[in-house]
């Protein structure tokens, strides 16, 4: 059974057509509008890691996008988010070092 990604309610109302195979849906409790099926072009975590690996090997955003089948803008945003995650990890390191 499908459920609302916002409120987890299983009571819904069909509302319009998003694409040929997906109906638009409104949850009865929170009135959140969502699509029933997941988009086919949604990336998985393994595809994002592959993009990062290819970037670290020296490939450009456009060539990575052609290889894995996504736009160069999406690849750029993935690499940027990985970099931001690394920066937050770096900030958590100790900054005071004591030497005897």
HELIX and SHEET records of a PDB file:
HELIX    1   1 UNK A   45  UNK A   56  1                                  12    
HELIX    2   2 UNK A   61  UNK A   68  1                                   8    
HELIX    3   3 UNK A   72  UNK A   91  1                                  20    
SHEET    1   A 3 UNK A  12  UNK A  19  0                                        
SHEET    2   A 3 UNK A  22  UNK A  27 -1                                        
SHEET    3   A 3 UNK A  33  UNK A  35 -1                                        
END                                                                             
